[in-house]
Amino acid sequence: MFIEERNQSWNTPYLFNGKELDEETGLYYYGARYYNPRESVWLSVDPLSGYNPIMETEHYIDGLHNKGVFNSFNLNTYGYCYQNPVVLIDPNGRQIEAPNLIGIAAHAAFARYMNTISGISGNWKPESPLFRDFRPDLLYYGGNTNESGMGAVWELKPFTQSLDTKYSISSVLQINHYVDELNAREEGGLTWATGTTALGTPKPFEGTLTLMCDKYQFLYYITYPEQGFIYYSYEQLKQPEPEKVPQSVPQLPPVVVPAVPQTKPTSSPSGRGAPALLDKILRFPIFIISSPIIEFYNNSNNIDPRIT
């Protein structure tokens, strides 16, 4: 008799960095390549390390992606986040980012947008500088039209925190702390609550909101408005390739080569057209001197061949 025991706790494949874990291989899928958590390395090389301008438009040769070839860390094409995953992240297996800088850009873009809305209605106050010890991301006062006497607190969070239970609990504690502090200080004479839990308070926007800041494009959305969380994801904009300016080549004057007169080789008596040197050689016959001729020459001139 076989008995199979199962864990009744909630299980999700989205664990490290909010990426999906392949339980059969033990690898995390990032989109561009797989990550091996046991060895802390990628399973394949960095897609940006190869140079193929026909098939790929992004590569390290242009020097625009994390400083490209000018950053020595990019030479390690299997390394994960420059061996510093506490500070850096790689959202898609192709580009390393610093979350704190991305978070600052996301808050700045959203604050500019809400300041524009606040200039019209005066109901919203993003990144309120009224408090030294804490600074909520967004407060709704309601202005003169607030008949409920309630204010709302909203917080911006990256979308990865909505997938991690640990960060979700921390975010809930944080926003509840803001609510308690505002109520204890009787800020604005209002009763404060999270999101649309405050009666008569609207959402900052409907649907999704797309904003741009520096080299990033952010997408904001609200999953549960009563919780007061505004989640955002981002995409790095492609840097325009530098325009190639054609270089003018100076026109040089044509080179005139003087014509060299061709001499006709002299023909030999035999009419075979041999060169002059060969023709001269053929003018003189070659004699084969044999031993009888040498003996006759010696006797005629009284030469003793034995005397050297």
Stockholm file with secondary structure:
# STOCKHOLM 1.0

chainA/1-308         MFIEERNQSWNTPYLFNGKELDEETGLYYYGARYYNPRESVWLSVDPLSGYNPIMETEHYIDGLHNKGVFNSFNLNTYGYCYQNPVVLIDPNGRQIEAPNLIGIAAHAAFARYMNTISGISGNWKPESPLFRDFRPDLLYYGGNTNESGMGAVWELKPFTQSLDTKYSISSVLQINHYVDELNAREEGGLTWATGTTALGTPKPFEGTLTLMCDKYQFLYYITYPEQGFIYYSYEQLKQPEPEKVPQSVPQLPPVVVPAVPQTKPTSSPSGRGAPALLDKILRFPIFIISSPIIEFYNNSNNIDPRIT
#=GR chainA/1-308 SS CCCCCCCCSCCCSBCGGGCEEETTTTEEECSSSEEETTTTEESSCCGGGSCCTTTCSCCGGGSCSTTGGGSGGGGCTTBSGGGCTTTCBCSSSSCCBCHHHHHHHHHHHHHHHHHHHHHHHSCEEETCTTCSSCCCSEEECCGGGCCSCEEEEEEEEEGGGGTCHHHHHHHHHHHHHHHHHHHHTTGGGCEEEEGGGSTTCCCSSSSEEEEEETTEEEEEECSCGGGTEEEEEEEECCCCCCCCCCCCCCCCCCCCCCCCCCCCCCCCTTSSCCCHHHHHHHHSCCCCCCHHHHHHHHHHTTCCTTCC
#=GC SS_cons         CCCCCCCCSCCCSBCGGGCEEETTTTEEECSSSEEETTTTEESSCCGGGSCCTTTCSCCGGGSCSTTGGGSGGGGCTTBSGGGCTTTCBCSSSSCCBCHHHHHHHHHHHHHHHHHHHHHHHSCEEETCTTCSSCCCSEEECCGGGCCSCEEEEEEEEEGGGGTCHHHHHHHHHHHHHHHHHHHHTTGGGCEEEEGGGSTTCCCSSSSEEEEEETTEEEEEECSCGGGTEEEEEEEECCCCCCCCCCCCCCCCCCCCCCCCCCCCCCCCTTSSCCCHHHHHHHHSCCCCCCHHHHHHHHHHTTCCTTCC
//
